[in-house]
Amino acid sequence: MRRGIVMALWGSLLGGIGGDIMSQEPSPQPRLLTEIIDVKLAVREKAPPELEVTVRAQTPTPGFTDVRLLRGVYRTPPKDGIQDYFLLATPPEGIVIQVLGKTTAQDVWSDFPPWVKGVRIHGIGSGVKVKMLREATR
């Protein structure tokens, strides 16, 4: 660990002479976020109707990028009528301050199917939230 820090400092002091020492490390991959703070649903009554899903989540550190709310794909619609979503983000590279951060993601689903009764947003562990549509919204 100490050697890696010394080499990184040495590389930055040289200003890029001799190549980037840290470039050999793989870049961080997107991962599920741990805690879903809240979920908001809105139905836009237009032709075709749209379901807007907005999610706020907590990140373990600030600086997460490429935040995406991915909709699950099914061969057959789920029996419970709950559409699954997965909230992914790419962690920051390098040394970051160890304080909690927050992020937001949104998906707009045009012409969503009539079987959708709600959404389930997946995080890690207890980071799963379910939000139901009201009967009157569709």
Order of alpha helices (4+ residues) and beta strands (2+ residues): alpha-beta-beta-beta-beta-beta-beta-beta-beta
